[in-house]
């Protein structure tokens, strides 16, 4: 018997789309990391004023916001996949699998919401 997991909690409801989201967000995070590392490596004298100017510039605030949203989307696809792959009745969890998976996803969503709100309050 082949069991197919379809859930309203999937980010895109398509394995291919989830794959593309994972790769796109990974690229955004790679570029963001390179950009920040480039700043630190190419700036000879970094002081507090320079850091503040760099991280509070409008373009860096937008890029940081995009990086935070990318982190959340990337994490959600991965965590959703873990939950649906491993929290299943066939893995010895029986009837507790669905409530356990829902609780797991709720905790993940709560943590991501806190991360989003906290990050945006720091950025803006």
Backbone torsions as a table, in degrees:
resi	resn	phi	psi	omega
1	UNK	NA	124.9	178.1
2	UNK	-93.3	125.7	179.9
3	UNK	-103.2	124.8	178.2
4	UNK	-108.3	127.3	179.3
5	UNK	-94.7	116.9	172.0
6	UNK	-121.7	128.8	-174.6
7	UNK	-141.7	143.6	176.7
8	UNK	-70.7	-12.1	-179.8
9	UNK	-87.4	-3.8	175.6
10	UNK	-66.3	141.8	-177.2
11	UNK	-64.1	-45.8	-174.7
12	UNK	-120.9	-6.7	-178.1
13	UNK	63.3	20.5	179.9
14	UNK	-147.8	129.5	179.4
15	UNK	-60.8	-40.9	179.1
16	UNK	-64.5	-43.9	179.3
17	UNK	-64.7	-40.1	176.4
18	UNK	-61.1	-40.3	177.8
19	UNK	-60.6	-45.0	-179.9
20	UNK	-65.7	-41.0	177.4
21	UNK	-60.4	-45.2	179.0
22	UNK	-58.0	-45.9	-176.8
23	UNK	-71.3	-40.6	-179.7
24	UNK	-65.6	-44.6	-180.0
25	UNK	-68.2	-34.1	176.4
26	UNK	-63.3	-39.6	178.8
27	UNK	-67.0	-42.1	177.7
28	UNK	-60.1	-44.5	-179.6
29	UNK	-68.3	-33.2	176.5
30	UNK	-66.3	-45.7	179.0
31	UNK	-64.0	-41.3	179.1
32	UNK	-61.6	-46.1	179.5
33	UNK	-61.7	-44.7	178.5
34	UNK	-62.0	-40.0	179.9
35	UNK	-62.5	-47.2	-179.5
36	UNK	-67.9	-43.8	177.2
37	UNK	-61.4	-41.0	177.2
38	UNK	-58.5	-41.4	177.5
39	UNK	-59.3	-47.6	-177.9
40	UNK	-68.7	-36.3	-178.1
41	UNK	-77.5	-30.5	-175.3
42	UNK	-98.0	-4.6	178.5
43	UNK	-99.3	111.0	-173.5
44	UNK	-66.0	-45.7	-179.6
45	UNK	-117.8	104.1	179.2
46	UNK	-98.8	122.9	174.8
47	UNK	-124.4	177.5	-177.1
48	UNK	-59.4	-43.8	-179.0
49	UNK	-62.8	-38.7	177.9
50	UNK	-65.4	-41.1	177.4
51	UNK	-64.4	-44.6	179.6
52	UNK	-62.1	-44.6	179.9
53	UNK	-62.3	-41.5	-179.6
54	UNK	-66.4	-51.8	-173.6
55	UNK	-79.4	-16.8	178.0
56	UNK	-100.4	1.7	174.8
57	UNK	-66.1	147.8	-175.7
58	UNK	-58.5	-43.0	-178.9
59	UNK	-63.6	-38.4	178.9
60	UNK	-71.6	-34.7	176.3
61	UNK	-64.3	-41.9	178.3
62	UNK	-65.9	-45.3	-179.8
63	UNK	-63.5	-40.4	177.9
64	UNK	-65.2	-40.0	176.9
65	UNK	-62.5	-43.3	177.1
66	UNK	-61.9	-38.8	178.4
67	UNK	-65.9	-39.7	178.5
68	UNK	-65.6	-45.8	178.7
69	UNK	-63.5	-38.5	177.0
70	UNK	-64.4	-40.3	177.8
71	UNK	-60.9	-43.6	-179.4
72	UNK	-66.2	-45.9	179.8
73	UNK	-63.2	-43.0	179.7
74	UNK	-62.2	-46.3	-179.5
75	UNK	-65.3	-41.0	-178.1
76	UNK	-62.6	-43.8	179.3
77	UNK	-60.5	-46.1	-179.8
78	UNK	-65.0	-45.7	-179.0
79	UNK	-69.4	-36.9	176.6
80	UNK	-62.8	-42.2	179.8
81	UNK	-62.7	-43.2	178.0
82	UNK	-61.1	-46.4	-179.2
83	UNK	-61.6	-44.2	-178.1
84	UNK	-76.7	-25.1	178.8
85	UNK	-80.3	-37.1	-171.2
86	UNK	-109.6	-18.8	179.1
87	UNK	-101.2	74.4	-175.4
88	UNK	-130.5	153.3	178.6
89	UNK	-58.3	-34.0	-176.9
90	UNK	-72.2	-7.6	178.2
91	UNK	-100.6	27.0	175.6
92	UNK	86.4	7.1	-178.8
93	UNK	-92.3	-15.1	178.6
94	UNK	57.2	-137.9	-176.5
95	UNK	-72.9	-10.8	179.2
96	UNK	-80.2	-8.4	-174.5
97	UNK	-61.9	-48.5	-177.0
98	UNK	-64.8	-49.4	177.7
99	UNK	-61.9	-36.3	178.9
100	UNK	-66.7	-41.5	178.8
101	UNK	-66.1	-40.6	178.5
102	UNK	-64.1	-42.2	177.9
103	UNK	-64.6	-42.9	177.5
104	UNK	-58.7	-47.3	-179.9
105	UNK	-65.7	-37.0	178.7
106	UNK	-64.7	-42.6	178.2
107	UNK	-64.3	-42.9	178.2
108	UNK	-60.8	-45.8	179.1
109	UNK	-62.9	-41.0	178.2
110	UNK	-62.2	-45.6	179.2
111	UNK	-62.6	-39.8	179.4
112	UNK	-69.2	-36.2	177.5
113	UNK	-65.2	-41.8	177.2
114	UNK	-63.3	-44.8	178.3
115	UNK	-59.6	-44.1	-179.6
116	UNK	-62.7	-50.2	-178.1
117	UNK	-63.8	-43.5	-179.6
118	UNK	-64.4	-45.4	-179.3
119	UNK	-62.6	-46.3	-179.1
120	UNK	-65.3	-33.3	177.4
121	UNK	-68.5	-31.5	176.2
122	UNK	-75.0	-38.6	-176.6
123	UNK	-72.5	-45.0	-173.8
124	UNK	-103.2	NA	NA
